[in-house]
Amino acid sequence: MSVETVAVVVALAVAAGAVVVAALLVRRRGPAEVPAPPRDEVLDAKVTDLASKLASIEKALEAQKAVLESQVGGIEQKVGTITQLFTNDRARGNWGEISLLRILELGGLDEGRDFDTQVQVGSGTADVVVHLPGDRRIVVDAKFPVARYLEALACDDADERQRLLVSQGRELERVGRELVSRGYAEAASGGYVVMYLPSQAVYEAVAAASPEVVEKLLDARVVVAGPTALYALVANVAALLTEHRALRQADEILDQTRELHKRIGTFVGHLAGVGTNLARTVAAFNAAVGSWTSRLSPQLARLSELSGSPEPDPLEPVDDTVRELPPEDQGLRAVSDGG
């Protein structure tokens, strides 16, 4: 019921009380003190108005009751869905895989580049394999054993609750050893498989009730990780992969720079050869011009005088010289020749 509705109900209750008090006062007075009929009509009108308002409030309350019942039904349905999720093994498994992928994405890893899903490893299929530099990898499998934990939550007896949590710890240990038996730990770098437990509450409750379970699983080469621990691991892996890619790109840039330097040296060698050949061509041309001027042109001039033919145009030597490469560029040529 809203605050406005409560206020209206209180106001109407006060008004009704006032009407009742007025009626009692009328009865206590004698016949001579009875109000005039017009005042009775006003009282009747107020009572009628009060009844109308009470009827409106009752309708509003019925409407709000229907809305409340609908909301409660929706809540019950959602609670039933959540209960089914935790009691159905397949549903829990799907939820574990979904939350695992979500944590990997939030941590900065990309599927297909940094990790693959549903990978055949050993004798089983691991949920996720994270790829590390140097062909190393991390094998992660999501498991959600919570049957004894749920029973412990519903238990009022402290000793029985403790017993159920210890039993849940043994179940967790059994599931972890099963992952090792599939060969996940042997296929992972470092020899450890990561068992992801989607519920941090289950992990903390089991660790508090049976601290030795975590140590036993570590001895069996199983690392149990809740959402918080897995996210920290994934974030560190993402940072490592980012740095590795940056270093690899730097190496590629350095290799490309070396190759470019080598090719420039080859080009400089070819350009120097062109310059040398041009200089030789100019020298040969100037020698030919000198021979023309000193030996052939005078002879042709005498023949022209005898035959009356015009004298050929004179040839001019080429005075421009070919520029040589600077000394610092000769080093590029030497590198190219050496390569």
C-alpha positions as semicolon CSV with decimal commas, in nm:
position;residue;x (nm);y (nm);z (nm)
1;M;0,000;0,000;0,000
2;S;0,145;0,339;-0,092
3;V;0,196;0,630;0,151
4;E;-0,075;0,837;-0,022
5;T;-0,331;0,558;0,028
6;V;-0,246;0,524;0,396
7;A;-0,287;0,900;0,442
8;V;-0,631;0,894;0,278
9;V;-0,741;0,602;0,497
10;V;-0,628;0,782;0,812
11;A;-0,806;1,103;0,710
12;L;-1,126;0,918;0,638
13;A;-1,101;0,732;0,969
14;V;-1,067;1,063;1,151
15;A;-1,367;1,202;0,964
16;A;-1,572;0,895;1,044
17;G;-1,479;0,931;1,411
18;A;-1,588;1,290;1,406
19;V;-1,925;1,191;1,256
20;V;-1,977;0,926;1,525
21;V;-1,891;1,174;1,802
22;A;-2,136;1,423;1,654
23;A;-2,410;1,159;1,650
24;L;-2,345;1,070;2,016
25;L;-2,362;1,436;2,113
26;V;-2,696;1,464;1,935
27;R;-2,831;1,169;2,134
28;R;-2,712;1,312;2,467
29;R;-2,887;1,637;2,408
30;G;-3,253;1,661;2,476
31;P;-3,530;1,701;2,223
32;A;-3,498;2,080;2,257
33;E;-3,131;2,062;2,154
34;V;-3,188;1,851;1,842
35;P;-3,034;2,030;1,537
36;A;-3,253;2,157;1,266
37;P;-3,332;1,923;0,978
38;P;-3,095;2,101;0,736
39;R;-2,803;1,995;0,958
40;D;-2,920;1,627;0,941
41;E;-2,913;1,652;0,565
42;V;-2,554;1,779;0,577
43;L;-2,460;1,489;0,807
44;D;-2,624;1,239;0,573
45;A;-2,436;1,390;0,280
46;K;-2,105;1,356;0,466
47;V;-2,180;0,995;0,557
48;T;-2,269;0,919;0,196
49;D;-1,949;1,086;0,075
50;L;-1,748;0,890;0,334
51;A;-1,902;0,562;0,216
52;S;-1,820;0,650;-0,145
53;K;-1,458;0,724;-0,057
54;L;-1,430;0,403;0,143
55;A;-1,561;0,209;-0,157
56;S;-1,301;0,379;-0,382
57;I;-1,026;0,291;-0,135
58;E;-1,143;-0,068;-0,125
59;K;-1,127;-0,087;-0,506
60;A;-0,778;0,065;-0,505
61;L;-0,666;-0,185;-0,242
62;E;-0,802;-0,473;-0,449
63;A;-0,616;-0,345;-0,755
64;Q;-0,291;-0,310;-0,562
65;K;-0,341;-0,656;-0,415
66;A;-0,368;-0,800;-0,767
67;V;-0,049;-0,619;-0,872
68;L;0,130;-0,741;-0,561
69;E;0,019;-1,099;-0,621
70;S;0,146;-1,075;-0,980
71;Q;0,485;-0,944;-0,864
72;V;0,514;-1,214;-0,600
73;G;0,433;-1,476;-0,865
74;G;0,712;-1,338;-1,086
75;I;0,957;-1,352;-0,798
76;E;0,859;-1,710;-0,719
77;Q;0,913;-1,802;-1,084
78;K;1,262;-1,645;-1,087
79;V;1,351;-1,815;-0,760
80;G;1,233;-2,143;-0,908
81;T;1,455;-2,086;-1,213
82;I;1,756;-2,016;-0,993
83;T;1,681;-2,321;-0,780
84;Q;1,656;-2,535;-1,092
85;L;1,990;-2,393;-1,209
86;F;2,167;-2,505;-0,893
87;T;1,999;-2,844;-0,873
88;N;2,040;-2,945;-1,238
89;D;2,387;-3,073;-1,325
90;R;2,366;-2,978;-1,692
91;A;2,235;-2,630;-1,617
92;R;2,516;-2,573;-1,365
93;G;2,769;-2,691;-1,621
94;N;2,638;-2,449;-1,883
95;W;2,645;-2,165;-1,633
96;G;3,002;-2,251;-1,537
97;E;3,117;-2,244;-1,899
98;I;2,937;-1,915;-1,968
99;S;3,085;-1,743;-1,663
100;L;3,430;-1,882;-1,752
101;L;3,416;-1,729;-2,100
102;R;3,290;-1,401;-1,953
103;I;3,585;-1,379;-1,714
104;L;3,831;-1,451;-1,998
105;E;3,680;-1,171;-2,206
106;L;3,676;-0,926;-1,914
107;G;4,040;-1,014;-1,844
108;G;4,140;-0,905;-2,195
109;L;4,172;-1,234;-2,385
110;D;4,023;-1,292;-2,731
111;E;3,877;-1,625;-2,835
112;G;4,050;-1,773;-3,137
113;R;4,365;-1,570;-3,081
114;D;4,449;-1,607;-2,713
115;F;4,240;-1,912;-2,623
116;D;4,025;-2,188;-2,773
117;T;3,718;-2,360;-2,630
118;Q;3,621;-2,728;-2,614
119;V;3,970;-2,854;-2,701
120;Q;4,056;-3,223;-2,712
121;V;4,321;-3,273;-2,442
122;G;4,440;-3,614;-2,331
123;S;4,139;-3,840;-2,296
124;G;3,887;-3,559;-2,243
125;T;3,764;-3,226;-2,378
126;A;3,880;-2,925;-2,180
127;D;3,655;-2,619;-2,163
128;V;3,935;-2,372;-2,239
129;V;4,301;-2,382;-2,346
130;V;4,487;-2,051;-2,312
131;H;4,784;-2,010;-2,546
132;L;5,108;-1,868;-2,404
133;P;5,431;-1,767;-2,582
134;G;5,666;-2,049;-2,674
135;D;5,386;-2,301;-2,743
136;R;5,299;-2,312;-2,372
137;R;4,940;-2,332;-2,255
138;I;4,704;-2,326;-1,959
139;V;4,424;-2,583;-1,940
140;V;4,107;-2,465;-1,762
141;D;3,795;-2,672;-1,693
142;A;3,481;-2,542;-1,519
143;K;3,324;-2,760;-1,250
144;F;3,029;-2,678;-1,023
145;P;2,973;-2,949;-0,756
146;V;2,738;-2,787;-0,501
147;A;2,496;-3,061;-0,385
148;R;2,631;-3,093;-0,028
149;Y;2,679;-2,716;-0,008
150;L;2,311;-2,652;-0,084
151;E;2,213;-2,905;0,181
152;A;2,441;-2,727;0,428
153;L;2,268;-2,396;0,357
154;A;1,930;-2,549;0,441
155;C;2,060;-2,720;0,757
156;D;1,997;-2,562;1,100
157;D;2,227;-2,793;1,295
158;A;2,583;-2,656;1,307
159;D;2,752;-2,996;1,336
160;E;2,552;-3,138;1,048
161;R;2,632;-2,829;0,841
162;Q;3,002;-2,876;0,907
163;R;2,977;-3,242;0,809
164;L;2,806;-3,153;0,481
165;L;3,070;-2,893;0,395
166;V;3,348;-3,145;0,465
167;S;3,166;-3,389;0,237
168;Q;3,149;-3,114;-0,026
169;G;3,526;-3,074;0,006
170;R;3,579;-3,444;-0,061
171;E;3,355;-3,417;-0,367
172;L;3,561;-3,123;-0,490
173;E;3,879;-3,325;-0,444
174;R;3,730;-3,618;-0,637
175;V;3,635;-3,395;-0,931
176;G;3,982;-3,238;-0,935
177;R;4,156;-3,577;-0,944
178;E;3,927;-3,678;-1,229
179;L;4,061;-3,386;-1,436
180;V;4,415;-3,504;-1,371
181;S;4,323;-3,857;-1,477
182;R;4,215;-3,721;-1,815
183;G;4,565;-3,588;-1,879
184;Y;4,485;-3,218;-1,844
185;A;4,768;-3,149;-1,601
186;E;5,027;-3,326;-1,816
187;A;4,920;-3,128;-2,124
188;A;4,938;-2,794;-1,942
189;S;5,261;-2,598;-1,905
190;G;5,389;-2,630;-1,551
191;G;5,202;-2,957;-1,502
192;Y;4,893;-2,803;-1,336
193;V;4,530;-2,791;-1,451
194;V;4,307;-2,503;-1,339
195;M;3,967;-2,613;-1,205
196;Y;3,734;-2,314;-1,222
197;L;3,464;-2,303;-0,952
198;P;3,201;-2,042;-1,055
199;S;3,083;-1,975;-0,697
200;Q;3,323;-1,788;-0,471
201;A;3,094;-1,867;-0,177
202;V;3,127;-2,243;-0,232
203;Y;3,505;-2,215;-0,259
204;E;3,535;-2,010;0,061
205;A;3,295;-2,234;0,255
206;V;3,478;-2,552;0,154
207;A;3,819;-2,395;0,221
208;A;3,704;-2,288;0,567
209;A;3,555;-2,628;0,653
210;S;3,835;-2,838;0,498
211;P;4,155;-2,635;0,453
212;E;4,346;-2,953;0,368
213;V;4,138;-3,002;0,051
214;V;4,314;-2,715;-0,127
215;E;4,655;-2,856;-0,032
216;K;4,556;-3,206;-0,146
217;L;4,441;-3,071;-0,480
218;L;4,767;-2,880;-0,523
219;D;4,958;-3,199;-0,450
220;A;4,745;-3,368;-0,716
221;R;4,844;-3,085;-0,961
222;V;4,506;-2,911;-0,951
223;V;4,467;-2,536;-0,889
224;V;4,118;-2,443;-0,770
225;A;4,023;-2,091;-0,880
226;G;3,708;-1,898;-0,798
227;P;3,596;-1,602;-1,012
228;T;3,826;-1,356;-0,833
229;A;4,139;-1,571;-0,851
230;L;4,074;-1,668;-1,213
231;Y;4,025;-1,306;-1,316
232;A;4,358;-1,211;-1,156
233;L;4,528;-1,497;-1,343
234;V;4,366;-1,402;-1,674
235;A;4,455;-1,034;-1,635
236;N;4,823;-1,122;-1,578
237;V;4,820;-1,355;-1,879
238;A;4,662;-1,084;-2,095
239;A;4,932;-0,835;-1,989
240;L;5,203;-1,093;-2,069
241;L;5,056;-1,164;-2,413
242;T;5,025;-0,793;-2,491
243;E;5,389;-0,736;-2,401
244;H;5,496;-1,041;-2,602
245;R;5,308;-0,919;-2,910
246;A;5,467;-0,576;-2,874
247;L;5,815;-0,730;-2,857
248;R;5,741;-0,954;-3,153
249;Q;5,622;-0,656;-3,356
250;A;5,938;-0,468;-3,259
251;D;6,148;-0,760;-3,385
252;E;5,952;-0,762;-3,710
253;I;6,006;-0,388;-3,751
254;L;6,380;-0,436;-3,689
255;D;6,395;-0,716;-3,947
256;Q;6,211;-0,501;-4,200
257;T;6,447;-0,212;-4,128
258;R;6,749;-0,434;-4,188
259;E;6,603;-0,560;-4,513
260;L;6,526;-0,204;-4,626
261;H;6,882;-0,099;-4,541
262;K;7,018;-0,388;-4,746
263;R;6,799;-0,304;-5,045
264;I;6,892;0,063;-5,030
265;G;7,258;-0,044;-5,036
266;T;7,189;-0,252;-5,348
267;F;7,017;0,044;-5,512
268;V;7,308;0,274;-5,425
269;G;7,547;0,023;-5,584
270;H;7,343;0,022;-5,904
271;L;7,323;0,403;-5,902
272;A;7,699;0,430;-5,859
273;G;7,746;0,196;-6,156
274;V;7,518;0,415;-6,367
275;G;7,726;0,720;-6,268
276;T;8,048;0,545;-6,357
277;N;7,915;0,439;-6,694
278;L;7,786;0,792;-6,759
279;A;8,128;0,936;-6,680
280;R;8,289;0,691;-6,922
281;T;8,033;0,775;-7,185
282;V;8,103;1,150;-7,146
283;A;8,476;1,090;-7,167
284;A;8,435;0,877;-7,480
285;F;8,205;1,139;-7,631
286;N;8,450;1,421;-7,561
287;A;8,734;1,213;-7,710
288;A;8,527;1,158;-8,022
289;V;8,452;1,531;-8,041
290;G;8,824;1,604;-8,008
291;S;8,903;1,362;-8,289
292;W;8,630;1,521;-8,501
293;T;8,751;1,872;-8,437
294;S;9,122;1,809;-8,482
295;R;9,126;1,550;-8,761
296;L;8,798;1,500;-8,944
297;S;8,653;1,851;-8,953
298;P;8,959;2,018;-9,128
299;Q;8,963;1,746;-9,390
300;L;8,590;1,787;-9,456
301;A;8,637;2,164;-9,478
302;R;8,891;2,125;-9,759
303;L;8,661;1,882;-9,940
304;S;8,374;2,128;-9,907
305;E;8,585;2,401;-10,065
306;L;8,668;2,177;-10,357
307;S;8,317;2,041;-10,404
308;G;8,119;2,349;-10,307
309;S;7,921;2,150;-10,050
310;P;7,830;2,308;-9,715
311;E;8,056;2,232;-9,421
312;P;7,904;2,005;-9,145
313;D;7,802;2,168;-8,818
314;P;8,074;2,158;-8,555
315;L;8,044;1,924;-8,255
316;E;8,070;2,065;-7,900
317;P;8,220;1,862;-7,613
318;V;8,017;1,789;-7,295
319;D;8,157;2,001;-7,013
320;D;7,927;1,868;-6,735
321;T;8,068;1,596;-6,514
322;V;7,884;1,320;-6,330
323;R;7,859;1,382;-5,954
324;E;7,998;1,113;-5,730
325;L;7,811;0,966;-5,433
326;P;7,903;1,119;-5,094
327;P;8,142;0,916;-4,877
328;E;7,868;0,827;-4,627
329;D;7,664;0,663;-4,905
330;Q;7,963;0,460;-5,012
331;G;7,914;0,266;-4,688
332;L;7,568;0,158;-4,807
333;R;7,725;0,036;-5,129
334;A;7,988;-0,155;-4,932
335;V;7,713;-0,317;-4,719
336;S;7,528;-0,419;-5,034
337;D;7,842;-0,563;-5,190
338;G;7,918;-0,750;-4,870
339;G;7,564;-0,892;-4,852
